[in-house]
């Protein structure tokens, strides 16, 4: 049978009527009959375009295509309508109680160390420090040399380094950064003073763990370089940080310390209540005035500019603010611990 233009309209009516009559189970059969890829009636119709007389071919083809589109759309609509109807029926028959409250979806939260890192950055952000980042796999050039710890310098032993097992030009040059201080150099290489920046990130040390030491730790490095920066600026900034982080009542102490890249160098500690009812000091950061050579290494004129730097241990800050007695809790991934924050 060869179809004619007129018969296409008849097909349309027949198909739509059958579709309206189809229920859920008849829907697939309808689609196969009309739109099936092999021998659906519309597919055959489209194939018969080439049998039409030359002068009618274009018009016939267009009409057949329009029919195909109409039927496809009608099918989608009918399918959706039946689905809605089914839901309605379930609801009215009582199989679904639409008034029941939904089941709560468990959702995650930020890790306490991440929360603390963000809070630290926010405090410094309010004091005008912007945020930068640096790589965790670092060159010895930045981790050590740039901050005045040349090869064979005993100070390298202060950091039990995890090296990347790869020699370049006969030297091992790549490591997991042991602190965030290489970013002092990275920032100064790209930015002229005035500089005020904090750089958060993970650091790694080959370290025996105990209640206050992990082999992976998070630091927030701080750096300020400008004309006329003094030690009192450093202390003022760190006092303000401690006050905002721990409140007014916490005791803070500074004592002298040695880091090759600062002069003078200090450590800051916060009081920690002991089980015996006393307190002890827990060290949370190292800091100091940036050594002139570190400024010069990074191309900054040390006769004109001075600066301070600090490196805060984020896990230690989190321990102090929440009274966590063992740093190893953070990375055991015990949900009973993590859900408390
Ligand atoms: C440093 O890493 C220096 N880069 C800090 C610094 C920066 C000094 C800028 C001067 C100027 P230190 O190794 O002390 O210093 O570590 C700094 C802080 O990181 C410590 O106060 C402590 O809070 C934390 N920290 C260090 N080692 C560990 C560890 N194994 N586990 C947990 N926290 C640690």
py3Dmol code that shows the C-alpha trace and the ligand (Angstrom):
import py3Dmol

protein = """\
ATOM      1  CA  UNK A   1       0.000   0.000   0.000  1.00  0.00           C
ATOM      2  CA  UNK A   2       1.394   3.414  -0.852  1.00  0.00           C
ATOM      3  CA  UNK A   3       0.331   6.154   1.497  1.00  0.00           C
ATOM      4  CA  UNK A   4      -0.943   9.501   0.271  1.00  0.00           C
ATOM      5  CA  UNK A   5      -0.760  12.920   1.860  1.00  0.00           C
ATOM      6  CA  UNK A   6      -4.377  12.578   2.949  1.00  0.00           C
ATOM      7  CA  UNK A   7      -3.762   9.230   4.568  1.00  0.00           C
ATOM      8  CA  UNK A   8      -1.065  10.792   6.797  1.00  0.00           C
ATOM      9  CA  UNK A   9      -3.722  12.847   8.565  1.00  0.00           C
ATOM     10  CA  UNK A  10      -5.768   9.701   9.069  1.00  0.00           C
ATOM     11  CA  UNK A  11      -2.759   7.934  10.524  1.00  0.00           C
ATOM     12  CA  UNK A  12      -2.266  10.806  12.939  1.00  0.00           C
ATOM     13  CA  UNK A  13      -5.792  10.556  14.256  1.00  0.00           C
ATOM     14  CA  UNK A  14      -5.635   6.814  14.567  1.00  0.00           C
ATOM     15  CA  UNK A  15      -2.326   6.899  16.430  1.00  0.00           C
ATOM     16  CA  UNK A  16      -3.389   9.606  18.869  1.00  0.00           C
ATOM     17  CA  UNK A  17      -6.675   7.868  19.634  1.00  0.00           C
ATOM     18  CA  UNK A  18      -4.812   4.622  20.353  1.00  0.00           C
ATOM     19  CA  UNK A  19      -2.377   6.495  22.566  1.00  0.00           C
ATOM     20  CA  UNK A  20      -5.147   8.025  24.652  1.00  0.00           C
ATOM     21  CA  UNK A  21      -6.631   4.569  25.124  1.00  0.00           C
ATOM     22  CA  UNK A  22      -3.320   3.012  26.140  1.00  0.00           C
ATOM     23  CA  UNK A  23      -2.674   2.434  29.816  1.00  0.00           C
ATOM     24  CA  UNK A  24       0.680   1.909  31.526  1.00  0.00           C
ATOM     25  CA  UNK A  25       1.096  -1.583  30.130  1.00  0.00           C
ATOM     26  CA  UNK A  26      -0.078  -0.681  26.606  1.00  0.00           C
ATOM     27  CA  UNK A  27       2.336   2.207  26.280  1.00  0.00           C
ATOM     28  CA  UNK A  28       5.371   0.241  25.129  1.00  0.00           C
ATOM     29  CA  UNK A  29       3.319  -1.713  22.606  1.00  0.00           C
ATOM     30  CA  UNK A  30       1.995   1.542  21.199  1.00  0.00           C
ATOM     31  CA  UNK A  31       5.504   2.894  20.825  1.00  0.00           C
ATOM     32  CA  UNK A  32       6.682  -0.264  19.062  1.00  0.00           C
ATOM     33  CA  UNK A  33       3.712  -0.215  16.707  1.00  0.00           C
ATOM     34  CA  UNK A  34       4.060   3.425  15.689  1.00  0.00           C
ATOM     35  CA  UNK A  35       7.602   4.526  16.336  1.00  0.00           C
ATOM     36  CA  UNK A  36       9.542   1.222  16.366  1.00  0.00           C
ATOM     37  CA  UNK A  37      12.870   1.628  14.614  1.00  0.00           C
ATOM     38  CA  UNK A  38      12.569  -1.504  12.464  1.00  0.00           C
ATOM     39  CA  UNK A  39       8.998  -1.598  11.299  1.00  0.00           C
ATOM     40  CA  UNK A  40       7.048   1.020  13.217  1.00  0.00           C
ATOM     41  CA  UNK A  41       4.274   2.387  11.020  1.00  0.00           C
ATOM     42  CA  UNK A  42       5.753   5.875  10.981  1.00  0.00           C
ATOM     43  CA  UNK A  43       9.195   4.476  10.239  1.00  0.00           C
ATOM     44  CA  UNK A  44       7.769   2.623   7.243  1.00  0.00           C
ATOM     45  CA  UNK A  45       5.960   5.757   6.186  1.00  0.00           C
ATOM     46  CA  UNK A  46       9.209   7.720   6.237  1.00  0.00           C
ATOM     47  CA  UNK A  47      10.881   4.996   4.231  1.00  0.00           C
ATOM     48  CA  UNK A  48       8.139   5.184   1.608  1.00  0.00           C
ATOM     49  CA  UNK A  49       8.976   8.808   0.811  1.00  0.00           C
ATOM     50  CA  UNK A  50      11.205   7.598  -2.026  1.00  0.00           C
ATOM     51  CA  UNK A  51       8.294   5.738  -3.642  1.00  0.00           C
ATOM     52  CA  UNK A  52       6.316   8.928  -4.013  1.00  0.00           C
ATOM     53  CA  UNK A  53       6.084  10.670  -7.362  1.00  0.00           C
ATOM     54  CA  UNK A  54       8.942  13.152  -7.729  1.00  0.00           C
ATOM     55  CA  UNK A  55       6.736  16.259  -7.495  1.00  0.00           C
ATOM     56  CA  UNK A  56       5.104  15.182  -4.218  1.00  0.00           C
ATOM     57  CA  UNK A  57       8.177  13.869  -2.490  1.00  0.00           C
ATOM     58  CA  UNK A  58       9.168  17.028  -0.598  1.00  0.00           C
ATOM     59  CA  UNK A  59       5.690  17.767   0.670  1.00  0.00           C
ATOM     60  CA  UNK A  60       5.079  14.138   1.609  1.00  0.00           C
ATOM     61  CA  UNK A  61       8.426  13.898   3.423  1.00  0.00           C
ATOM     62  CA  UNK A  62       7.710  17.029   5.449  1.00  0.00           C
ATOM     63  CA  UNK A  63       4.275  15.754   6.457  1.00  0.00           C
ATOM     64  CA  UNK A  64       5.678  12.367   7.472  1.00  0.00           C
ATOM     65  CA  UNK A  65       8.384  14.007   9.570  1.00  0.00           C
ATOM     66  CA  UNK A  66       5.875  16.274  11.244  1.00  0.00           C
ATOM     67  CA  UNK A  67       3.793  13.211  12.112  1.00  0.00           C
ATOM     68  CA  UNK A  68       6.823  11.532  13.662  1.00  0.00           C
ATOM     69  CA  UNK A  69       7.549  14.602  15.826  1.00  0.00           C
ATOM     70  CA  UNK A  70       3.922  14.927  16.883  1.00  0.00           C
ATOM     71  CA  UNK A  71       3.731  11.298  17.931  1.00  0.00           C
ATOM     72  CA  UNK A  72       6.991  11.408  19.826  1.00  0.00           C
ATOM     73  CA  UNK A  73       5.844  14.428  21.810  1.00  0.00           C
ATOM     74  CA  UNK A  74       2.427  12.933  22.431  1.00  0.00           C
ATOM     75  CA  UNK A  75       4.084   9.772  23.711  1.00  0.00           C
ATOM     76  CA  UNK A  76       6.205  11.720  26.224  1.00  0.00           C
ATOM     77  CA  UNK A  77       3.140  13.595  27.441  1.00  0.00           C
ATOM     78  CA  UNK A  78       1.061  10.493  27.833  1.00  0.00           C
ATOM     79  CA  UNK A  79       3.840   8.731  29.700  1.00  0.00           C
ATOM     80  CA  UNK A  80       4.191  11.621  32.143  1.00  0.00           C
ATOM     81  CA  UNK A  81       0.412  11.882  32.600  1.00  0.00           C
ATOM     82  CA  UNK A  82       0.159   8.184  33.421  1.00  0.00           C
ATOM     83  CA  UNK A  83       3.003   8.478  35.905  1.00  0.00           C
ATOM     84  CA  UNK A  84       1.305  11.373  37.659  1.00  0.00           C
ATOM     85  CA  UNK A  85      -1.946   9.463  37.693  1.00  0.00           C
ATOM     86  CA  UNK A  86      -0.237   6.497  39.277  1.00  0.00           C
ATOM     87  CA  UNK A  87       1.229   8.662  42.057  1.00  0.00           C
ATOM     88  CA  UNK A  88      -2.188  10.214  42.646  1.00  0.00           C
ATOM     89  CA  UNK A  89      -3.761   6.788  42.924  1.00  0.00           C
ATOM     90  CA  UNK A  90      -1.133   5.618  45.381  1.00  0.00           C
ATOM     91  CA  UNK A  91      -1.652   8.712  47.497  1.00  0.00           C
ATOM     92  CA  UNK A  92      -5.431   8.501  47.567  1.00  0.00           C
ATOM     93  CA  UNK A  93      -5.439   4.762  48.202  1.00  0.00           C
ATOM     94  CA  UNK A  94      -3.292   5.408  51.284  1.00  0.00           C
ATOM     95  CA  UNK A  95      -0.267   3.439  50.057  1.00  0.00           C
ATOM     96  CA  UNK A  96       1.781   6.634  50.285  1.00  0.00           C
ATOM     97  CA  UNK A  97       1.205   9.005  53.168  1.00  0.00           C
ATOM     98  CA  UNK A  98       2.210  12.302  51.668  1.00  0.00           C
ATOM     99  CA  UNK A  99       1.870  14.031  55.033  1.00  0.00           C
ATOM    100  CA  UNK A 100       4.721  12.040  56.617  1.00  0.00           C
ATOM    101  CA  UNK A 101       7.869  14.082  57.203  1.00  0.00           C
ATOM    102  CA  UNK A 102      10.732  13.234  54.825  1.00  0.00           C
ATOM    103  CA  UNK A 103      13.571  11.007  55.907  1.00  0.00           C
ATOM    104  CA  UNK A 104      16.511  13.158  56.961  1.00  0.00           C
ATOM    105  CA  UNK A 105      19.489  12.833  54.638  1.00  0.00           C
ATOM    106  CA  UNK A 106      22.753  12.502  56.521  1.00  0.00           C
ATOM    107  CA  UNK A 107      25.074  15.267  55.435  1.00  0.00           C
ATOM    108  CA  UNK A 108      28.738  15.767  56.102  1.00  0.00           C
ATOM    109  CA  UNK A 109      30.471  18.586  57.858  1.00  0.00           C
ATOM    110  CA  UNK A 110      33.858  20.222  57.769  1.00  0.00           C
ATOM    111  CA  UNK A 111      36.666  18.407  59.544  1.00  0.00           C
ATOM    112  CA  UNK A 112      37.628  20.205  62.795  1.00  0.00           C
ATOM    113  CA  UNK A 113      41.076  20.965  61.380  1.00  0.00           C
ATOM    114  CA  UNK A 114      39.513  22.467  58.247  1.00  0.00           C
ATOM    115  CA  UNK A 115      37.121  24.522  60.378  1.00  0.00           C
ATOM    116  CA  UNK A 116      40.023  25.790  62.459  1.00  0.00           C
ATOM    117  CA  UNK A 117      42.119  26.565  59.390  1.00  0.00           C
ATOM    118  CA  UNK A 118      39.259  28.612  57.961  1.00  0.00           C
ATOM    119  CA  UNK A 119      38.716  30.453  61.239  1.00  0.00           C
ATOM    120  CA  UNK A 120      42.419  31.306  61.471  1.00  0.00           C
ATOM    121  CA  UNK A 121      42.407  32.620  57.907  1.00  0.00           C
ATOM    122  CA  UNK A 122      39.308  34.675  58.642  1.00  0.00           C
ATOM    123  CA  UNK A 123      40.910  36.330  61.675  1.00  0.00           C
ATOM    124  CA  UNK A 124      43.966  37.298  59.622  1.00  0.00           C
ATOM    125  CA  UNK A 125      41.747  38.278  56.696  1.00  0.00           C
ATOM    126  CA  UNK A 126      40.110  40.861  58.944  1.00  0.00           C
ATOM    127  CA  UNK A 127      43.580  42.182  59.757  1.00  0.00           C
ATOM    128  CA  UNK A 128      44.281  42.680  56.047  1.00  0.00           C
ATOM    129  CA  UNK A 129      46.113  39.458  55.149  1.00  0.00           C
ATOM    130  CA  UNK A 130      45.241  37.857  51.820  1.00  0.00           C
ATOM    131  CA  UNK A 131      45.467  34.090  51.218  1.00  0.00           C
ATOM    132  CA  UNK A 132      47.993  32.327  48.969  1.00  0.00           C
ATOM    133  CA  UNK A 133      48.811  28.667  48.374  1.00  0.00           C
ATOM    134  CA  UNK A 134      51.920  26.675  47.557  1.00  0.00           C
ATOM    135  CA  UNK A 135      52.714  23.067  46.577  1.00  0.00           C
ATOM    136  CA  UNK A 136      52.908  20.187  49.051  1.00  0.00           C
ATOM    137  CA  UNK A 137      55.620  18.508  46.958  1.00  0.00           C
ATOM    138  CA  UNK A 138      58.300  21.160  47.179  1.00  0.00           C
ATOM    139  CA  UNK A 139      61.850  21.843  46.001  1.00  0.00           C
ATOM    140  CA  UNK A 140      64.634  21.765  48.585  1.00  0.00           C
ATOM    141  CA  UNK A 141      65.558  25.154  47.160  1.00  0.00           C
ATOM    142  CA  UNK A 142      62.402  26.667  48.683  1.00  0.00           C
ATOM    143  CA  UNK A 143      61.905  24.417  51.718  1.00  0.00           C
ATOM    144  CA  UNK A 144      65.516  24.815  52.882  1.00  0.00           C
ATOM    145  CA  UNK A 145      67.976  26.936  50.879  1.00  0.00           C
ATOM    146  CA  UNK A 146      65.702  29.951  50.431  1.00  0.00           C
ATOM    147  CA  UNK A 147      65.114  30.069  54.180  1.00  0.00           C
ATOM    148  CA  UNK A 148      68.796  29.834  55.123  1.00  0.00           C
ATOM    149  CA  UNK A 149      69.048  26.092  55.690  1.00  0.00           C
ATOM    150  CA  UNK A 150      71.788  25.061  53.209  1.00  0.00           C
ATOM    151  CA  UNK A 151      72.720  21.442  52.620  1.00  0.00           C
ATOM    152  CA  UNK A 152      74.770  19.991  55.483  1.00  0.00           C
ATOM    153  CA  UNK A 153      73.582  22.745  57.803  1.00  0.00           C
ATOM    154  CA  UNK A 154      72.718  21.111  61.129  1.00  0.00           C
ATOM    155  CA  UNK A 155      69.396  22.928  61.123  1.00  0.00           C
ATOM    156  CA  UNK A 156      68.172  20.562  58.408  1.00  0.00           C
ATOM    157  CA  UNK A 157      67.995  17.937  61.118  1.00  0.00           C
ATOM    158  CA  UNK A 158      65.337  19.995  62.889  1.00  0.00           C
ATOM    159  CA  UNK A 159      63.007  18.776  60.177  1.00  0.00           C
ATOM    160  CA  UNK A 160      62.880  15.028  59.615  1.00  0.00           C
ATOM    161  CA  UNK A 161      62.276  15.240  55.952  1.00  0.00           C
ATOM    162  CA  UNK A 162      60.310  12.850  53.765  1.00  0.00           C
ATOM    163  CA  UNK A 163      62.165  13.016  50.443  1.00  0.00           C
ATOM    164  CA  UNK A 164      60.793  12.091  47.045  1.00  0.00           C
ATOM    165  CA  UNK A 165      62.935   9.222  45.811  1.00  0.00           C
ATOM    166  CA  UNK A 166      64.102  10.863  42.608  1.00  0.00           C
ATOM    167  CA  UNK A 167      67.494  12.249  41.752  1.00  0.00           C
ATOM    168  CA  UNK A 168      67.856  15.182  39.430  1.00  0.00           C
ATOM    169  CA  UNK A 169      71.439  15.879  38.286  1.00  0.00           C
ATOM    170  CA  UNK A 170      72.739  13.480  40.949  1.00  0.00           C
ATOM    171  CA  UNK A 171      70.873  15.272  43.744  1.00  0.00           C
ATOM    172  CA  UNK A 172      67.709  14.618  45.659  1.00  0.00           C
ATOM    173  CA  UNK A 173      65.845  17.871  45.294  1.00  0.00           C
ATOM    174  CA  UNK A 174      62.190  17.075  45.816  1.00  0.00           C
ATOM    175  CA  UNK A 175      60.489  16.581  49.148  1.00  0.00           C
ATOM    176  CA  UNK A 176      57.206  16.787  50.970  1.00  0.00           C
ATOM    177  CA  UNK A 177      57.380  20.238  52.486  1.00  0.00           C
ATOM    178  CA  UNK A 178      58.222  20.086  56.169  1.00  0.00           C
ATOM    179  CA  UNK A 179      56.719  23.489  56.897  1.00  0.00           C
ATOM    180  CA  UNK A 180      54.844  26.247  55.057  1.00  0.00           C
ATOM    181  CA  UNK A 181      57.827  28.627  55.269  1.00  0.00           C
ATOM    182  CA  UNK A 182      58.978  27.963  51.656  1.00  0.00           C
ATOM    183  CA  UNK A 183      55.981  30.096  50.737  1.00  0.00           C
ATOM    184  CA  UNK A 184      57.665  33.136  52.248  1.00  0.00           C
ATOM    185  CA  UNK A 185      60.125  32.922  49.365  1.00  0.00           C
ATOM    186  CA  UNK A 186      57.484  31.979  46.782  1.00  0.00           C
ATOM    187  CA  UNK A 187      55.325  34.975  47.717  1.00  0.00           C
ATOM    188  CA  UNK A 188      58.213  37.452  47.815  1.00  0.00           C
ATOM    189  CA  UNK A 189      59.463  36.300  44.416  1.00  0.00           C
ATOM    190  CA  UNK A 190      56.188  37.378  42.880  1.00  0.00           C
ATOM    191  CA  UNK A 191      55.129  40.334  44.941  1.00  0.00           C
ATOM    192  CA  UNK A 192      56.830  43.546  45.967  1.00  0.00           C
ATOM    193  CA  UNK A 193      56.182  45.039  49.413  1.00  0.00           C
ATOM    194  CA  UNK A 194      53.876  45.910  51.052  1.00  0.00           C
ATOM    195  CA  UNK A 195      53.069  42.221  51.604  1.00  0.00           C
ATOM    196  CA  UNK A 196      50.544  40.764  54.025  1.00  0.00           C
ATOM    197  CA  UNK A 197      49.719  37.158  53.280  1.00  0.00           C
ATOM    198  CA  UNK A 198      48.741  33.889  54.975  1.00  0.00           C
ATOM    199  CA  UNK A 199      49.442  30.504  53.382  1.00  0.00           C
ATOM    200  CA  UNK A 200      47.644  27.447  54.781  1.00  0.00           C
ATOM    201  CA  UNK A 201      48.549  23.859  53.980  1.00  0.00           C
ATOM    202  CA  UNK A 202      49.598  20.350  54.928  1.00  0.00           C
ATOM    203  CA  UNK A 203      53.182  19.579  55.898  1.00  0.00           C
ATOM    204  CA  UNK A 204      54.908  16.232  56.443  1.00  0.00           C
ATOM    205  CA  UNK A 205      57.620  15.074  58.797  1.00  0.00           C
ATOM    206  CA  UNK A 206      59.142  11.718  59.474  1.00  0.00           C
ATOM    207  CA  UNK A 207      58.188  11.898  63.087  1.00  0.00           C
ATOM    208  CA  UNK A 208      57.291   9.471  65.854  1.00  0.00           C
ATOM    209  CA  UNK A 209      53.757  10.422  66.793  1.00  0.00           C
ATOM    210  CA  UNK A 210      52.596  11.227  70.300  1.00  0.00           C
ATOM    211  CA  UNK A 211      49.792  13.257  71.878  1.00  0.00           C
ATOM    212  CA  UNK A 212      51.007  16.526  70.317  1.00  0.00           C
ATOM    213  CA  UNK A 213      52.923  15.308  67.240  1.00  0.00           C
ATOM    214  CA  UNK A 214      51.634  13.860  63.982  1.00  0.00           C
ATOM    215  CA  UNK A 215      53.628  13.001  60.854  1.00  0.00           C
ATOM    216  CA  UNK A 216      51.133  15.032  58.795  1.00  0.00           C
ATOM    217  CA  UNK A 217      50.312  18.444  60.167  1.00  0.00           C
ATOM    218  CA  UNK A 218      48.644  21.608  58.986  1.00  0.00           C
ATOM    219  CA  UNK A 219      50.257  25.020  59.234  1.00  0.00           C
ATOM    220  CA  UNK A 220      49.228  28.537  58.417  1.00  0.00           C
ATOM    221  CA  UNK A 221      52.227  30.611  57.426  1.00  0.00           C
ATOM    222  CA  UNK A 222      52.025  34.385  57.837  1.00  0.00           C
ATOM    223  CA  UNK A 223      54.232  37.015  56.246  1.00  0.00           C
ATOM    224  CA  UNK A 224      54.224  40.800  56.428  1.00  0.00           C
ATOM    225  CA  UNK A 225      56.886  42.896  54.690  1.00  0.00           C
ATOM    226  CA  UNK A 226      56.892  46.674  54.539  1.00  0.00           C
ATOM    227  CA  UNK A 227      58.904  49.721  55.554  1.00  0.00           C
ATOM    228  CA  UNK A 228      59.199  50.080  59.305  1.00  0.00           C
ATOM    229  CA  UNK A 229      57.740  46.745  60.434  1.00  0.00           C
ATOM    230  CA  UNK A 230      58.911  45.916  63.967  1.00  0.00           C
ATOM    231  CA  UNK A 231      58.795  43.112  66.498  1.00  0.00           C
ATOM    232  CA  UNK A 232      56.007  44.946  68.345  1.00  0.00           C
ATOM    233  CA  UNK A 233      53.846  44.671  65.199  1.00  0.00           C
ATOM    234  CA  UNK A 234      54.367  40.896  65.226  1.00  0.00           C
ATOM    235  CA  UNK A 235      53.429  40.608  68.886  1.00  0.00           C
ATOM    236  CA  UNK A 236      50.397  42.844  68.437  1.00  0.00           C
ATOM    237  CA  UNK A 237      49.125  40.754  65.521  1.00  0.00           C
ATOM    238  CA  UNK A 238      49.684  37.455  67.346  1.00  0.00           C
ATOM    239  CA  UNK A 239      48.038  38.696  70.559  1.00  0.00           C
ATOM    240  CA  UNK A 240      45.032  39.810  68.550  1.00  0.00           C
ATOM    241  CA  UNK A 241      44.909  36.420  66.816  1.00  0.00           C
ATOM    242  CA  UNK A 242      45.034  34.578  70.163  1.00  0.00           C
ATOM    243  CA  UNK A 243      42.373  36.806  71.708  1.00  0.00           C
ATOM    244  CA  UNK A 244      39.974  36.198  68.814  1.00  0.00           C
ATOM    245  CA  UNK A 245      40.720  32.497  68.646  1.00  0.00           C
ATOM    246  CA  UNK A 246      40.716  31.588  72.328  1.00  0.00           C
ATOM    247  CA  UNK A 247      38.895  34.491  74.009  1.00  0.00           C
ATOM    248  CA  UNK A 248      40.142  37.024  76.565  1.00  0.00           C
ATOM    249  CA  UNK A 249      40.824  34.646  79.435  1.00  0.00           C
ATOM    250  CA  UNK A 250      43.446  32.394  77.903  1.00  0.00           C
ATOM    251  CA  UNK A 251      47.068  33.027  78.918  1.00  0.00           C
ATOM    252  CA  UNK A 252      49.658  33.477  76.188  1.00  0.00           C
ATOM    253  CA  UNK A 253      53.421  33.412  76.510  1.00  0.00           C
ATOM    254  CA  UNK A 254      56.323  34.164  74.162  1.00  0.00           C
ATOM    255  CA  UNK A 255      59.757  32.769  74.630  1.00  0.00           C
ATOM    256  CA  UNK A 256      62.903  33.001  72.605  1.00  0.00           C
ATOM    257  CA  UNK A 257      63.546  30.343  69.985  1.00  0.00           C
ATOM    258  CA  UNK A 258      65.839  29.687  67.059  1.00  0.00           C
ATOM    259  CA  UNK A 259      64.832  29.380  63.418  1.00  0.00           C
ATOM    260  CA  UNK A 260      67.514  30.100  60.789  1.00  0.00           C
ATOM    261  CA  UNK A 261      65.155  32.288  58.753  1.00  0.00           C
ATOM    262  CA  UNK A 262      64.229  34.781  61.473  1.00  0.00           C
ATOM    263  CA  UNK A 263      66.176  37.022  63.840  1.00  0.00           C
ATOM    264  CA  UNK A 264      65.077  37.265  66.571  1.00  0.00           C
ATOM    265  CA  UNK A 265      62.896  34.150  66.754  1.00  0.00           C
ATOM    266  CA  UNK A 266      60.129  33.312  69.211  1.00  0.00           C
ATOM    267  CA  UNK A 267      57.622  30.631  70.013  1.00  0.00           C
ATOM    268  CA  UNK A 268      54.157  31.331  71.305  1.00  0.00           C
ATOM    269  CA  UNK A 269      52.417  28.981  73.726  1.00  0.00           C
ATOM    270  CA  UNK A 270      48.928  28.889  75.213  1.00  0.00           C
ATOM    271  CA  UNK A 271      47.976  27.607  78.660  1.00  0.00           C
ATOM    272  CA  UNK A 272      46.504  24.142  78.889  1.00  0.00           C
ATOM    273  CA  UNK A 273      44.706  22.883  81.980  1.00  0.00           C
ATOM    274  CA  UNK A 274      46.255  19.639  83.242  1.00  0.00           C
ATOM    275  CA  UNK A 275      44.420  16.735  84.856  1.00  0.00           C
ATOM    276  CA  UNK A 276      46.038  17.641  88.202  1.00  0.00           C
ATOM    277  CA  UNK A 277      44.301  21.035  88.190  1.00  0.00           C
ATOM    278  CA  UNK A 278      47.357  23.018  87.132  1.00  0.00           C
ATOM    279  CA  UNK A 279      48.287  24.361  83.695  1.00  0.00           C
ATOM    280  CA  UNK A 280      51.088  23.796  81.262  1.00  0.00           C
ATOM    281  CA  UNK A 281      52.111  25.588  78.081  1.00  0.00           C
ATOM    282  CA  UNK A 282      51.347  24.142  74.667  1.00  0.00           C
ATOM    283  CA  UNK A 283      53.402  25.645  71.847  1.00  0.00           C
ATOM    284  CA  UNK A 284      51.271  26.632  68.873  1.00  0.00           C
ATOM    285  CA  UNK A 285      53.550  28.623  66.597  1.00  0.00           C
ATOM    286  CA  UNK A 286      57.019  29.731  65.670  1.00  0.00           C
ATOM    287  CA  UNK A 287      57.631  33.318  64.554  1.00  0.00           C
ATOM    288  CA  UNK A 288      60.134  36.130  64.268  1.00  0.00           C
ATOM    289  CA  UNK A 289      61.511  38.994  62.226  1.00  0.00           C
ATOM    290  CA  UNK A 290      62.340  37.827  58.697  1.00  0.00           C
ATOM    291  CA  UNK A 291      66.118  37.441  58.374  1.00  0.00           C
ATOM    292  CA  UNK A 292      67.566  40.094  56.006  1.00  0.00           C
ATOM    293  CA  UNK A 293      69.191  37.352  53.928  1.00  0.00           C
ATOM    294  CA  UNK A 294      65.796  35.749  53.294  1.00  0.00           C
ATOM    295  CA  UNK A 295      64.534  39.088  52.007  1.00  0.00           C
ATOM    296  CA  UNK A 296      67.604  39.501  49.803  1.00  0.00           C
ATOM    297  CA  UNK A 297      67.334  35.884  48.514  1.00  0.00           C
ATOM    298  CA  UNK A 298      63.896  36.788  47.239  1.00  0.00           C
ATOM    299  CA  UNK A 299      65.062  40.054  45.689  1.00  0.00           C
ATOM    300  CA  UNK A 300      63.809  42.463  48.351  1.00  0.00           C
ATOM    301  CA  UNK A 301      66.027  45.343  49.510  1.00  0.00           C
ATOM    302  CA  UNK A 302      66.657  44.625  53.204  1.00  0.00           C
ATOM    303  CA  UNK A 303      68.048  48.079  53.878  1.00  0.00           C
ATOM    304  CA  UNK A 304      64.643  49.492  53.091  1.00  0.00           C
ATOM    305  CA  UNK A 305      62.205  46.762  54.139  1.00  0.00           C
ATOM    306  CA  UNK A 306      61.690  44.650  57.235  1.00  0.00           C
ATOM    307  CA  UNK A 307      59.141  41.969  57.912  1.00  0.00           C
ATOM    308  CA  UNK A 308      57.782  39.385  60.298  1.00  0.00           C
ATOM    309  CA  UNK A 309      56.720  35.803  59.725  1.00  0.00           C
ATOM    310  CA  UNK A 310      54.969  33.108  61.698  1.00  0.00           C
ATOM    311  CA  UNK A 311      53.963  29.472  61.262  1.00  0.00           C
ATOM    312  CA  UNK A 312      50.919  28.324  63.241  1.00  0.00           C
ATOM    313  CA  UNK A 313      50.198  24.639  63.971  1.00  0.00           C
ATOM    314  CA  UNK A 314      46.504  24.299  63.106  1.00  0.00           C
ATOM    315  CA  UNK A 315      45.946  20.941  64.867  1.00  0.00           C
ATOM    316  CA  UNK A 316      47.402  22.413  68.053  1.00  0.00           C
ATOM    317  CA  UNK A 317      45.030  25.380  67.848  1.00  0.00           C
ATOM    318  CA  UNK A 318      42.084  23.018  67.320  1.00  0.00           C
ATOM    319  CA  UNK A 319      43.198  20.970  70.354  1.00  0.00           C
ATOM    320  CA  UNK A 320      43.351  24.067  72.529  1.00  0.00           C
ATOM    321  CA  UNK A 321      40.028  25.531  71.502  1.00  0.00           C
ATOM    322  CA  UNK A 322      38.096  22.285  72.012  1.00  0.00           C
ATOM    323  CA  UNK A 323      40.152  20.655  74.750  1.00  0.00           C
ATOM    324  CA  UNK A 324      41.210  17.675  72.625  1.00  0.00           C
ATOM    325  CA  UNK A 325      43.849  15.765  74.522  1.00  0.00           C
ATOM    326  CA  UNK A 326      45.447  13.801  71.698  1.00  0.00           C
ATOM    327  CA  UNK A 327      46.326  15.048  68.210  1.00  0.00           C
ATOM    328  CA  UNK A 328      46.007  11.522  66.793  1.00  0.00           C
ATOM    329  CA  UNK A 329      42.205  11.688  67.101  1.00  0.00           C
ATOM    330  CA  UNK A 330      42.080  14.010  64.096  1.00  0.00           C
ATOM    331  CA  UNK A 331      43.185  11.481  61.502  1.00  0.00           C
ATOM    332  CA  UNK A 332      41.759   8.252  62.886  1.00  0.00           C
ATOM    333  CA  UNK A 333      38.496   9.016  61.073  1.00  0.00           C
ATOM    334  CA  UNK A 334      36.357   7.812  63.952  1.00  0.00           C
ATOM    335  CA  UNK A 335      32.939   9.354  63.318  1.00  0.00           C
ATOM    336  CA  UNK A 336      32.110   9.356  67.042  1.00  0.00           C
ATOM    337  CA  UNK A 337      34.943  11.864  67.407  1.00  0.00           C
ATOM    338  CA  UNK A 338      34.389  13.840  64.216  1.00  0.00           C
ATOM    339  CA  UNK A 339      30.632  14.308  64.790  1.00  0.00           C
ATOM    340  CA  UNK A 340      31.324  16.357  67.902  1.00  0.00           C
ATOM    341  CA  UNK A 341      32.449  19.412  65.904  1.00  0.00           C
TER     342      UNK A 341
END
"""
ligand_1 = """\
34
LIG
C 58.272 25.708 61.847
O 57.788 24.844 61.159
C 58.620 27.086 61.308
N 58.516 27.038 59.861
C 57.685 28.109 61.911
C 58.080 29.512 61.644
C 57.523 30.213 60.610
C 59.041 30.123 62.443
C 57.885 31.520 60.337
C 59.433 31.433 62.200
C 58.845 32.108 61.158
P 58.005 24.343 64.059
O 58.675 23.125 63.607
O 58.193 24.753 65.472
O 58.435 25.596 63.192
O 56.449 24.196 63.792
C 55.548 25.264 63.942
C 54.300 24.796 64.638
O 53.744 23.692 63.903
C 54.519 24.261 66.024
O 54.444 25.314 66.952
C 53.371 23.323 66.200
O 52.196 24.018 66.558
C 53.197 22.768 64.816
N 53.891 21.484 64.685
C 55.180 21.240 64.434
N 55.445 19.939 64.356
C 54.280 19.297 64.554
C 53.872 17.930 64.580
N 54.714 16.936 64.343
N 52.571 17.668 64.802
C 51.696 18.660 65.009
N 52.000 19.956 64.989
C 53.281 20.292 64.765
"""
view = py3Dmol.view(width=600, height=400)
view.addModel(protein, "pdb")
view.setStyle({"model": 0}, {"cartoon": {"style": "trace"}})
view.addModel(ligand_1, "xyz")
view.setStyle({"model": 1}, {"stick": {}})
view.zoomTo()
view.show()
